[in-house]
Each structure stands twice: as C-alpha cells, then as structure tokens.
Amino acid sequence: MHFSPYEASPTHIVYACLGGFVVLFSMISRFAKEKLHVGEVVFATLFGIAIGPSGANIFTPRSWGKMSDATTNEITLEVTRIVLALGVFAIGVELPKAYMAIHWKSLVLTVVPVMAWGWFVSAGLIVALFPSLTYQSALVISACLTPTDPVLAAAIVGGHFADKNVPGHIRKLLAAESAANDGLAYPFLWLPLYLTLDSDTGTAIKDFVTTALLYQVVLGVIVGTVLGYLFNKIMRFAESRGYVGPDSYAIQFVSLSLFTIGLVTIIGSDDLLAAFAAGCAVSWDGHFNEQTEDNAVFAAIVILNCAVFVFIGSWIQFSDMTVPALDITPGRLAAFFFSILFVRRIPPMILLYKIVPDIHSWQEALFCGWFGPMGVGAVFISTLALINLQAPSVVPKHQNELLISAIQPIVAFTILGSILVHGLSISAFSLLKKVNTITTLSRTTTMNNQAPEWLNQTRRSPPAGIQPVGGARSVAFAAAASVDPSSTISLELPIPQVPEASPNTPPVIVDIEVRKKIAFMALVSAVIV
C-alpha cells in the first residue's frame, strides 16, 4: 500500500484558511478597530475574495455540494441561519432590561415603515435598471435587501469610535432594529413569492396572511418569548439552589439560541424573530446580561462572524455579474447600489424622525438612515428565495428562470458594496474629524488698531522695563534705519488683552513648520512697520 501523508481535502482547507485568518487578524485587531476604525467584517470579506474562486481558488463553497446548486444553497442557508440566530439573540440579551416595553414605539416606527419604503423603492429601481424583470419579480429581490444586517451593524455601532461619538440611545435603537427587521423580512419575501408561485391571486393572499403573518411572525414571537421567559426562571431557580455557576450562562447563551431556531424551524415558523424574542425575554430583568457580559462567548461570536464573512467573500461570483440577456452589467449594478444607498432608508427616516421618540434631530435621523448595512441577512433571504423558486410551480417558467438568474448577482454586488461602504464609513468619519481639528491660521488684521489676528498665536514676552498690565502684552521689533546705520528704531505694537481660555476651548495645534511661518511673517511685518 502506497503511503501518502498529504490530505488536502476541502474540509482541511477550510480549517486552515479560517483559523489562519483569525490568528492573523487577532494580532492586529486592536490597531484595526481603534486606530483604523475598520472591523473584522471588511478584512474577512476581502480575505474570502482573495482565497475564493475569483482569487487563489483554494476556498470554494459552491463546490462543496459536488457543484449542485441545491446542495450549495442548503449549506449557505444553514451557515447564515446559525450566525444570524446567534447575532440577533446576542442583541436581545445586550439590550437594557425591559427595553422593548419602553422603546417599542421607536422600534415599530423605524422598522415597519422604513422596511416597506425600501422594499417598494428598491423594486422600482430594479425594474428601471433591469427591464427584463417584472415588478413582482423585483419585489422578491428587493425583499432580500430590505433587512439591515445585525452582524455588520453590531460591528459598526459597537466599535471604539462609535462608543465615543454615537449617542447610546441611537446605538441601541440601530442594534434592536437590525435584529427585528431580519425576522420581519419573511413577510416581505413571502408575499411576492406566493404571488409568483400560486396561479390564483386570492389563494396567494390567503396563504400570505395565514402562513407568513400569523403562523410565522406572530407564532414565532410567541414561541421565542415563552422559551426565553421559561429559561430565565429556570436559570434563576437553579442559581438560587447552587446548581449552576457563571459558566452555565455562557453555555445557555449558545444553546438556547440554537434550541430556539431548531424548534421554531421544525414547526415552520419565523426562527430569526423567535431568536430575537428569546434573547429579549431571557434577559428581560437584566440578570442574564450581567452574567454573560464579561464572558468568552462573545469572543466565539467574533470568530464565527469572521468565518461567515470569509465564506461570503468566497461565495460571491464576479463572473455572474455580467449577464447581457438580463441587462446585468457592472455599471448598472453600481448605479443600483449607489441609488439605494440614498433612497432606501434616508428619506423615510428624515420624514419620520419627529414622531420617533429616540431620534432627537435630523442629524440623528440621517445617521440612522445611512447605517442600514446589508450582509449575512441578505445572503440568507436570497438563498431562501432561490430554494423556493426552484420548486415546481404551475405558472410559466420564463419569468421564474429570469428571477433565479438575476437574484444572486444583484444581491451579491449590493452586499459587497455595503460591506465596503458601511464598513469603512466610521474610518472615513474619523479621518474627517481629524482633518477638522487642524487650525488654519489667517493673515487678516482686525480693525480699531488691533494686532494682526495671526499674531495672537505667537509666543511673546515684554521688553525689559515694561511690565504687562493685566493680560495685555507688548512686543518690540528693531529694524535697521536707512538714514543712520548706527541708529535703531524701536517699534511697539499694542497687543489686545487675550481672555483666559475656557475649558471648552479646543487646543490650538501649531507644529514646527507653522511656527516658522509665524516667525517669518512677524519679521516681515516688523520691517514693513
């Protein structure tokens, strides 16, 4: 028997790639997050592209199912389902106690109307740019882009820069919204799907109301809330009897989220909304959050987030982004992406902010409207749509086939653009903030015998024999007299009293080059005077 020590199977390549990336990124994670203000999501996605089919071609998720689209879609669906479930459950746990009871109005107003607006407007843009698709088919694609991504949103609003510059109530609202609207994306997807797959419109509407709204959304919330409440009581009872310790809460953090999505998926209800409801209910009194806030479970979630975005980067197929038969070209995809950046969320947020209790100004509304990233949730919903579209239907296949061919190129390009634009937005804001701190010096002079404005920036000391009065100072400049070389002309420039700086006055930044320019201008002014 010939012995071969090498076994480069796809599974082992996955281990090496994911583990290697996490090891390398962990060595620069603090610098990347606190100095560059770029989280693991952007780096993981770019790494996935580099090792995926469009790069080194050593990490190819679409080949895991033996090139079967159905198997690949099932793998993609379950990978993203687990990551989303843990993400929305974690957001529910981290929210302040009884947050949903206090802030329900703000959450409802920022979820339902904003999602509906983005759903309709995005579909209109799809029809305008890709005319081979009907508006009904466009609604299926826009439903995939309606929810904001909880993983990417948490990476944006939970970073070092956001903690110092974004108000706490906005960060909590964006986190809660991103968790809630992932589960609420189901109705927006199922309505056009039922209309596409059912031959009778009345039957499609009936199925949508009974199945998508009542059985999936309402039942999912009820089941998740009950499970979270029961586990909260059971854990409190077990803790009071000394049956469990702090480590048990970390175990329950992961196991309860997986148990919830497993049970709710079995009964066919909304698993993501149930996971979010379970997270809110289990930490309703804040105790569960207190027991897990310093736990290593969040490090495991970061590792899982890195893994899924490496997966997404290698899942994106750039070759599919040029389909002339569907009018799909990189230029049209870019036009669609940049259009929805500005029309998908910003207009409804600006229109509604005055009736949203947690949004206090139009600037906060603009921030909330801008930060609606699309990522794991869009991959999950688009994959779910593909799985259902590939099922047999009684309607003509032509529009179905067009939709199946168009859904992933449009969604994948939008996801990539959102990861880069939203993932780098905090870094761009930080850079602009640093630029704005540079003080520009003016050479203009003031009226009423005042000294030049730039001269107030210089360090001055009074000449010998002259004592400053209060805060006033004087300075003398000597210049050679053209009439008598042995004589000098002493010039005194009255300098206005400079008030003491208040604690809120920003410091003046003057580097060496600026000081040289100030000295040169002072000398020139002395000669002129």
C-alpha positions as CSV (number, residue, x, y, z in Angstrom):
1,M,0.0,0.0,0.0
2,H,1.4,3.4,-1.0
3,F,1.6,5.8,1.9
4,S,0.7,9.4,1.1
5,P,0.9,11.9,4.1
6,Y,-0.8,14.7,2.3
7,E,-4.6,15.0,2.5
8,A,-5.7,18.4,1.2
9,S,-9.4,17.9,1.4
10,P,-11.8,20.8,1.2
11,T,-12.6,20.4,4.9
12,H,-9.0,20.7,5.9
13,I,-8.5,23.7,3.6
14,V,-11.4,25.4,5.4
15,Y,-9.8,24.7,8.8
16,A,-6.5,26.2,7.7
17,C,-8.0,29.3,6.0
18,L,-10.4,30.2,8.7
19,G,-8.0,29.5,11.5
20,G,-5.2,31.3,9.8
21,F,-7.2,34.4,9.2
22,V,-8.4,34.6,12.8
23,V,-4.9,34.1,14.1
24,L,-3.5,36.9,11.8
25,F,-6.3,39.3,12.4
26,S,-6.2,38.9,16.2
27,M,-2.6,40.1,16.1
28,I,-3.7,43.5,14.6
29,S,-7.3,43.6,15.8
30,R,-6.8,46.4,18.3
31,F,-4.9,48.6,15.9
32,A,-7.5,47.9,13.1
33,K,-10.5,48.7,15.3
34,E,-9.2,51.6,17.5
35,K,-6.8,53.3,15.1
36,L,-8.1,52.4,11.6
37,H,-11.7,52.0,12.8
38,V,-12.2,49.0,10.5
39,G,-13.7,45.9,11.9
40,E,-13.2,42.2,11.2
41,V,-16.0,42.2,8.6
42,V,-14.2,44.1,5.9
43,F,-10.9,42.2,6.3
44,A,-12.7,38.9,6.4
45,T,-14.7,39.6,3.2
46,L,-11.6,40.8,1.3
47,F,-9.7,37.7,2.6
48,G,-12.6,35.5,1.3
49,I,-12.4,37.1,-2.1
50,A,-8.6,36.6,-2.2
51,I,-8.8,32.9,-1.5
52,G,-12.1,32.3,-3.3
53,P,-12.9,31.4,-6.9
54,S,-12.1,34.9,-8.0
55,G,-8.7,34.8,-6.4
56,A,-6.5,31.9,-5.4
57,N,-9.4,29.4,-5.9
58,I,-8.5,27.4,-2.8
59,F,-11.7,28.2,-0.8
60,T,-14.8,27.3,-3.0
61,P,-18.0,26.9,-1.0
62,R,-20.0,26.4,-4.2
63,S,-18.1,23.2,-4.9
64,W,-18.8,21.6,-1.6
65,G,-22.1,20.1,-2.8
66,K,-20.4,18.5,-5.8
67,M,-21.3,21.5,-8.0
68,S,-25.0,21.0,-7.1
69,D,-26.8,24.4,-6.7
70,A,-29.4,22.8,-4.5
71,T,-26.8,21.4,-2.1
72,T,-24.8,24.7,-2.1
73,N,-27.9,26.7,-1.3
74,E,-28.8,24.4,1.6
75,I,-25.3,24.7,3.0
76,T,-25.3,28.5,2.6
77,L,-28.8,28.8,4.2
78,E,-27.8,26.8,7.3
79,V,-24.4,28.6,7.8
80,T,-26.0,32.0,7.6
81,R,-29.0,30.9,9.7
82,I,-26.8,29.9,12.7
83,V,-24.7,33.1,12.5
84,L,-27.9,35.3,12.3
85,A,-29.6,33.4,15.1
86,L,-26.6,34.0,17.4
87,G,-26.3,37.6,16.3
88,V,-30.0,38.6,16.9
89,F,-30.1,36.6,20.2
90,A,-27.0,38.4,21.4
91,I,-28.6,41.8,20.6
92,G,-31.7,40.8,22.5
93,V,-29.6,39.9,25.5
94,E,-27.4,43.0,25.4
95,L,-30.4,45.4,25.3
96,P,-31.2,47.1,28.6
97,K,-33.8,45.4,30.7
98,A,-37.4,45.9,29.6
99,Y,-36.0,47.8,26.5
100,M,-38.8,46.6,24.2
101,A,-41.5,47.7,26.6
102,I,-40.1,51.2,26.9
103,H,-38.9,51.8,23.4
104,W,-41.5,49.8,21.3
105,K,-42.8,52.9,19.6
106,S,-39.4,53.9,18.3
107,L,-38.7,50.4,17.1
108,V,-42.0,50.0,15.3
109,L,-41.7,53.3,13.5
110,T,-38.1,52.6,12.4
111,V,-38.8,49.1,11.3
112,V,-42.2,48.7,9.5
113,P,-42.5,52.0,7.5
114,V,-38.8,52.1,6.7
115,M,-38.7,48.5,5.5
116,A,-41.9,49.0,3.4
117,W,-40.5,52.1,1.8
118,G,-37.2,50.4,1.0
119,W,-39.0,47.4,-0.4
120,F,-41.1,49.3,-2.9
121,V,-38.4,51.9,-3.9
122,S,-35.7,49.2,-4.4
123,A,-38.0,47.2,-6.6
124,G,-38.7,50.3,-8.7
125,L,-35.0,50.8,-9.2
126,I,-34.6,47.2,-10.2
127,V,-37.3,47.4,-12.8
128,A,-35.8,50.7,-14.2
129,L,-32.3,49.3,-14.5
130,F,-33.1,45.7,-15.3
131,P,-36.2,45.9,-17.5
132,S,-36.4,42.2,-18.3
133,L,-37.7,41.7,-14.7
134,T,-41.3,42.4,-13.8
135,Y,-42.2,44.5,-10.7
136,Q,-43.4,41.4,-9.0
137,S,-40.0,39.7,-9.5
138,A,-38.3,42.8,-8.5
139,L,-40.2,42.7,-5.2
140,V,-38.6,39.3,-4.5
141,I,-35.1,40.7,-5.0
142,S,-35.8,43.9,-3.0
143,A,-37.1,41.8,-0.1
144,C,-33.6,40.3,0.2
145,L,-32.2,43.8,0.6
146,T,-34.8,45.1,3.0
147,P,-33.4,44.0,6.3
148,T,-30.3,45.5,7.8
149,D,-27.6,43.1,8.9
150,P,-27.2,42.6,12.6
151,V,-23.7,41.3,12.4
152,L,-22.4,44.2,10.3
153,A,-24.5,46.7,12.2
154,A,-23.0,45.5,15.5
155,A,-19.5,45.8,14.1
156,I,-20.2,49.4,13.1
157,V,-22.1,50.8,16.1
158,G,-20.2,48.8,18.7
159,G,-16.7,49.9,17.9
160,H,-14.4,52.2,19.8
161,F,-15.2,55.3,17.7
162,A,-19.0,54.7,17.9
163,D,-18.8,54.3,21.6
164,K,-17.3,57.8,21.9
165,N,-19.2,59.6,19.2
166,V,-22.6,58.0,18.7
167,P,-25.2,58.6,21.4
168,G,-26.1,55.5,23.4
169,H,-29.8,55.7,22.5
170,I,-29.0,55.7,18.8
171,R,-26.7,52.7,19.1
172,K,-29.3,50.7,21.0
173,L,-32.0,51.6,18.5
174,L,-29.9,50.6,15.5
175,A,-29.0,47.3,17.1
176,A,-32.6,46.5,18.0
177,E,-33.8,47.5,14.6
178,S,-31.2,45.3,12.8
179,A,-32.3,42.3,14.9
180,A,-36.0,42.8,14.5
181,N,-36.1,43.5,10.7
182,D,-34.2,40.3,9.9
183,G,-37.1,38.3,11.2
184,L,-39.7,40.7,9.7
185,A,-38.1,40.2,6.2
186,Y,-40.1,36.9,5.9
187,P,-43.5,38.6,5.1
188,F,-41.8,40.9,2.6
189,L,-40.3,37.9,0.8
190,W,-43.3,35.6,1.0
191,L,-45.9,38.0,-0.4
192,P,-44.3,38.3,-3.9
193,L,-43.2,34.6,-3.7
194,Y,-46.8,33.5,-3.1
195,L,-48.0,35.7,-6.0
196,T,-45.3,34.2,-8.2
197,L,-45.8,30.6,-7.3
198,D,-49.6,30.5,-6.9
199,S,-51.8,30.6,-10.0
200,D,-54.7,32.2,-8.1
201,T,-54.1,35.7,-6.5
202,G,-56.8,35.1,-3.9
203,T,-55.2,31.9,-2.7
204,A,-51.8,33.7,-2.6
205,I,-53.1,36.5,-0.4
206,K,-54.8,34.0,1.9
207,D,-51.6,31.9,2.2
208,F,-49.7,35.1,2.9
209,V,-51.9,36.2,5.8
210,T,-52.4,32.9,7.4
211,T,-48.9,31.5,6.9
212,A,-46.5,34.4,6.6
213,L,-48.1,36.8,9.1
214,L,-49.9,34.7,11.6
215,Y,-48.1,31.4,11.7
216,Q,-44.6,32.6,11.1
217,V,-44.3,36.1,12.5
218,V,-46.9,36.0,15.4
219,L,-46.3,32.4,16.4
220,G,-42.5,32.9,16.2
221,V,-42.6,35.9,18.6
222,I,-44.8,33.9,21.0
223,V,-42.7,30.8,21.0
224,G,-39.4,32.8,21.4
225,T,-40.8,34.9,24.2
226,V,-42.1,31.9,26.1
227,L,-38.9,30.0,25.7
228,G,-36.8,33.0,26.9
229,Y,-39.1,33.6,29.9
230,L,-39.1,30.0,30.9
231,F,-35.3,29.7,30.7
232,N,-34.9,32.9,32.7
233,K,-37.0,31.5,35.5
234,I,-35.3,28.1,35.4
235,M,-31.8,29.6,35.5
236,R,-32.7,31.9,38.4
237,F,-34.2,29.0,40.3
238,A,-31.1,26.7,39.6
239,E,-28.8,29.6,40.6
240,S,-30.6,30.1,43.9
241,R,-30.1,26.4,44.7
242,G,-26.5,26.4,43.7
243,Y,-27.0,24.1,40.8
244,V,-25.3,26.3,38.2
245,G,-22.4,28.7,38.1
246,P,-21.3,31.6,35.8
247,D,-20.1,29.2,33.1
248,S,-23.6,27.8,32.8
249,Y,-24.8,31.1,31.5
250,A,-22.3,31.0,28.7
251,I,-23.4,27.6,27.7
252,Q,-27.1,28.7,27.8
253,F,-26.2,31.7,25.7
254,V,-25.3,29.5,22.7
255,S,-27.5,26.5,23.4
256,L,-30.7,28.5,23.9
257,S,-30.3,30.3,20.6
258,L,-29.7,27.1,18.8
259,F,-32.5,25.3,20.6
260,T,-34.9,28.2,19.7
261,I,-34.1,28.2,15.9
262,G,-34.1,24.4,15.8
263,L,-37.5,24.1,17.4
264,V,-39.1,27.0,15.5
265,T,-37.7,25.8,12.2
266,I,-39.2,22.4,12.8
267,I,-42.6,23.8,13.3
268,G,-42.1,26.1,10.2
269,S,-42.3,29.5,12.0
270,D,-40.0,32.6,11.9
271,D,-36.8,31.3,13.5
272,L,-34.9,34.6,13.5
273,L,-37.6,36.6,15.0
274,A,-38.1,33.9,17.6
275,A,-34.4,34.0,18.5
276,F,-34.5,37.8,19.0
277,A,-37.6,37.5,21.1
278,A,-36.0,34.7,23.2
279,G,-32.9,36.9,23.8
280,C,-35.0,39.8,24.9
281,A,-37.2,37.7,27.2
282,V,-34.3,35.7,28.8
283,S,-32.6,39.0,29.8
284,W,-35.8,41.0,30.5
285,D,-34.7,41.7,34.1
286,G,-31.0,42.3,33.0
287,H,-29.7,39.4,35.1
288,F,-28.7,37.2,32.2
289,N,-26.9,40.1,30.5
290,E,-24.9,40.8,33.7
291,Q,-23.8,37.1,34.0
292,T,-22.6,37.0,30.4
293,E,-21.2,40.4,29.6
294,D,-17.6,39.5,30.6
295,N,-17.8,36.0,29.2
296,A,-15.7,34.5,26.5
297,V,-18.8,33.7,24.5
298,F,-18.5,37.0,22.7
299,A,-15.0,36.0,21.5
300,A,-16.6,32.9,20.0
301,I,-19.2,35.1,18.2
302,V,-16.4,37.3,16.8
303,I,-14.7,34.1,15.4
304,L,-18.0,33.0,13.9
305,N,-18.5,36.4,12.3
306,C,-15.0,36.2,10.8
307,A,-15.8,32.8,9.4
308,V,-19.1,33.7,7.8
309,F,-17.7,36.8,6.1
310,V,-14.8,34.8,4.7
311,F,-17.5,32.4,3.5
312,I,-19.4,35.3,1.9
313,G,-16.3,36.7,0.2
314,S,-15.6,33.4,-1.4
315,W,-19.3,32.8,-2.1
316,I,-19.5,36.0,-4.3
317,Q,-19.1,35.1,-8.0
318,F,-17.9,38.0,-10.1
319,S,-18.4,36.1,-13.3
320,D,-22.2,36.2,-12.7
321,M,-22.3,40.0,-12.6
322,T,-22.3,40.3,-16.4
323,V,-25.4,38.8,-17.9
324,P,-26.3,40.7,-21.1
325,A,-29.6,38.8,-21.5
326,L,-30.8,40.3,-18.3
327,D,-29.1,43.7,-18.8
328,I,-26.9,42.9,-15.8
329,T,-23.6,44.7,-16.1
330,P,-21.2,46.1,-13.5
331,G,-22.2,49.6,-14.4
332,R,-25.9,49.0,-13.9
333,L,-25.2,47.1,-10.7
334,A,-23.1,50.0,-9.4
335,A,-25.8,52.5,-10.4
336,F,-28.4,50.4,-8.5
337,F,-26.2,50.1,-5.4
338,F,-25.4,53.8,-5.1
339,S,-29.0,54.7,-5.7
340,I,-30.4,52.6,-2.9
341,L,-27.7,53.9,-0.5
342,F,-29.6,57.3,-0.6
343,V,-33.2,56.3,-1.3
344,R,-33.7,53.1,0.6
345,R,-33.7,54.4,4.2
346,I,-32.7,58.1,4.4
347,P,-35.9,59.6,3.1
348,P,-38.3,57.8,5.5
349,M,-36.0,58.4,8.4
350,I,-35.9,62.1,7.7
351,L,-39.7,62.2,7.3
352,L,-40.5,60.2,10.5
353,Y,-37.9,61.3,13.0
354,K,-40.1,63.9,14.6
355,I,-42.5,61.2,15.8
356,V,-39.8,58.7,16.8
357,P,-39.1,59.3,20.5
358,D,-35.5,58.0,20.3
359,I,-34.4,60.2,17.4
360,H,-33.9,63.7,18.6
361,S,-32.7,65.6,15.5
362,W,-32.5,65.4,11.7
363,Q,-28.8,64.7,12.1
364,E,-29.5,61.5,14.1
365,A,-32.2,60.6,11.6
366,L,-29.6,61.0,8.8
367,F,-27.2,58.8,10.7
368,C,-29.8,56.1,11.2
369,G,-30.8,56.3,7.6
370,W,-27.3,55.9,6.4
371,F,-26.3,53.0,8.5
372,G,-28.5,50.2,7.1
373,P,-25.9,47.7,6.0
374,M,-26.7,44.6,4.1
375,G,-24.8,41.4,4.6
376,V,-25.5,38.0,6.1
377,G,-29.2,38.6,6.3
378,A,-29.4,39.4,2.6
379,V,-27.5,36.2,1.8
380,F,-29.9,34.2,3.9
381,I,-33.1,35.7,2.5
382,S,-31.9,35.4,-1.1
383,T,-30.9,31.8,-0.6
384,L,-34.3,31.0,0.9
385,A,-35.9,32.6,-2.1
386,L,-33.8,30.6,-4.5
387,I,-34.7,27.3,-2.7
388,N,-38.4,28.1,-3.0
389,L,-38.2,29.3,-6.6
390,Q,-36.6,26.1,-7.7
391,A,-39.6,24.2,-6.5
392,P,-42.2,23.1,-9.2
393,S,-44.9,25.6,-9.9
394,V,-47.9,25.9,-12.2
395,V,-47.0,29.3,-13.7
396,P,-44.9,29.7,-16.8
397,K,-41.2,29.2,-16.2
398,H,-39.9,32.1,-18.2
399,Q,-40.1,34.8,-15.5
400,N,-39.1,32.3,-12.8
401,E,-35.9,31.5,-14.7
402,L,-35.1,35.1,-15.2
403,L,-35.6,35.8,-11.5
404,I,-33.5,32.8,-10.5
405,S,-30.7,34.0,-12.8
406,A,-30.8,37.6,-11.6
407,I,-31.4,37.4,-7.8
408,Q,-27.9,36.4,-6.7
409,P,-25.8,38.7,-9.0
410,I,-27.8,41.7,-7.8
411,V,-27.8,40.7,-4.2
412,A,-24.1,39.7,-4.1
413,F,-22.9,43.0,-5.7
414,T,-25.0,45.0,-3.3
415,I,-23.7,43.1,-0.3
416,L,-20.1,43.6,-1.3
417,G,-20.7,47.3,-1.8
418,S,-22.5,47.6,1.5
419,I,-19.7,45.8,3.4
420,L,-17.1,48.2,1.9
421,V,-19.0,51.4,2.1
422,H,-20.6,50.9,5.5
423,G,-17.7,49.1,6.9
424,L,-15.3,51.9,6.0
425,S,-17.8,54.7,6.9
426,I,-16.6,55.0,10.5
427,S,-13.0,55.2,9.3
428,A,-13.9,58.0,6.9
429,F,-15.8,59.9,9.6
430,S,-12.8,59.6,11.9
431,L,-10.5,60.9,9.2
432,L,-12.7,63.9,8.5
433,K,-12.9,64.6,12.2
434,K,-9.1,64.7,12.5
435,V,-8.9,67.0,9.5
436,N,-11.4,69.4,11.0
437,T,-9.2,69.7,14.1
438,I,-6.4,71.3,12.2
439,T,-6.5,75.1,12.9
440,T,-5.9,77.3,9.9
441,L,-4.1,80.5,10.5
442,S,-5.4,83.7,9.0
443,R,-3.2,86.6,7.9
444,T,-6.1,89.1,8.1
445,T,-5.8,92.0,10.5
446,T,-8.5,93.4,12.8
447,M,-9.9,96.9,12.8
448,N,-9.6,99.6,15.5
449,N,-5.8,99.4,15.9
450,Q,-5.8,95.7,16.8
451,A,-2.9,93.5,16.1
452,P,-3.0,91.0,13.2
453,E,-5.1,88.0,14.1
454,W,-2.3,85.5,13.4
455,L,-0.1,87.3,15.8
456,N,-2.3,86.2,18.7
457,Q,-1.0,82.6,18.0
458,T,2.7,83.6,18.7
459,R,4.6,83.4,22.0
460,R,5.5,87.0,23.1
461,S,7.4,88.5,26.1
462,P,7.5,92.2,27.0
463,P,10.9,94.0,26.6
464,A,12.9,94.9,29.6
465,G,11.5,97.6,31.8
466,I,7.9,97.2,30.6
467,Q,5.5,95.3,32.8
468,P,2.4,93.8,31.4
469,V,-0.9,95.2,32.7
470,G,-3.5,92.5,33.4
471,G,-3.4,90.2,30.4
472,A,-2.0,92.8,28.0
473,R,1.4,92.3,26.4
474,S,3.7,94.4,24.2
475,V,6.4,93.4,21.9
476,A,9.3,95.4,20.3
477,F,10.8,94.9,16.9
478,A,14.1,96.6,15.9
479,A,15.0,97.3,12.3
480,A,18.0,98.9,10.7
481,A,17.4,102.6,9.9
482,S,18.2,103.5,6.3
483,V,19.3,107.1,7.3
484,D,21.7,106.3,10.1
485,P,23.2,102.8,10.2
486,S,24.2,103.3,13.8
487,S,20.7,104.1,15.0
488,T,17.8,101.8,15.6
489,I,14.1,102.3,15.5
490,S,12.1,100.7,18.4
491,L,8.6,99.8,17.5
492,E,6.0,98.9,20.0
493,L,2.8,97.2,18.8
494,P,0.0,97.2,21.3
495,I,-1.5,93.8,21.7
496,P,-5.0,93.5,22.9
497,Q,-5.7,91.7,26.2
498,V,-6.3,88.0,25.5
499,P,-9.1,86.5,27.6
500,E,-8.4,83.3,29.5
501,A,-9.3,80.2,27.6
502,S,-12.4,78.4,28.8
503,P,-12.2,74.7,29.5
504,N,-14.3,74.0,26.4
505,T,-11.9,75.9,24.1
506,P,-10.2,73.5,21.7
507,P,-6.4,73.5,21.8
508,V,-4.6,75.3,19.1
509,I,-2.4,72.9,17.1
510,V,0.8,74.6,15.9
511,D,3.6,72.4,14.5
512,I,7.2,73.4,13.8
513,E,6.5,74.4,10.2
514,V,3.6,76.7,11.2
515,R,5.9,78.3,13.9
516,K,8.5,79.0,11.2
517,K,5.9,80.7,9.1
518,I,4.7,82.8,12.0
519,A,8.2,83.9,12.8
520,F,8.8,84.8,9.2
521,M,5.6,86.8,9.0
522,A,6.4,88.6,12.2
523,L,9.8,89.6,10.8
524,V,8.2,90.9,7.6
525,S,5.6,92.8,9.5
526,A,8.2,94.4,11.6
527,V,10.2,95.6,8.6
528,I,7.1,97.0,6.9
529,V,6.0,98.9,10.1
